Amino acid sequence: MRVLVTGGAGFIGSHVVDALRARGHEPLVFDVREDPAADVRDPAAVAAALAGVDAVCHQA
């Protein structure tokens, strides 16, 4: 399963990403720390990040 993790570069988000990987999922990190364009306040950026995603774990 592909899971978008908003805030995935933060303390809690990074642990969520690690737990998802350990369970065989494919986490996608959406965080301004990794990509300045990955801003949850930007509807176009969020819409693009959601393409092909099965679930979202919102930590931002």
N, C-alpha and C positions, 0 to 999 in steps of 0.2 A: 504494500500500500504506500502511495506517495502522500506524505504529510507535510504541509506548509507550517513551519514554526515561526511565527512572528516573534521578534525578540530572541531569536535563536542563538545569538552571540553573547547574551547576558548570562549571569550566573545560573538562574533557574532554567532558562531556555536551553543553555548548553547541556545541562543534565538531562533535559527532556530529549534533546537530539541524541545523546548517547544511549538513553534507554530505548528509543525507537530503533536505532541501529542494532542494538543488542537483540531486539525482537525480530530482526529481519526486515524492517520497514525502510523506506527511502525518505529520510527527512530532508526538506528543502529549507534552508535558513533564509529568512527575510528580516534583515536587520541593517540599520544605517551604519553600524560599526563595520560591517563587511562591505556594504555597497551604499554610498550616499544617496543613491536613487531609490533605495528600498525603504520608503517612508510610508508608514501605515496611514498617514493623513492624505496621501496622494491616491485618489480613486483609480487612476489609470495604472499606476504601478501595482496596486493591489490586484486589479483585474488581470493584469498580465501575469502576475505571480500565481494566480489561481488556475491558470490553464493546465489541465491534466492532473490536477490535484484531487485526491480522494477525501481528504480531511484537513482541517485546520486546527492547530493548537495555538491559541492566542496568548502569548506571554509578554507582548509589548505594552 
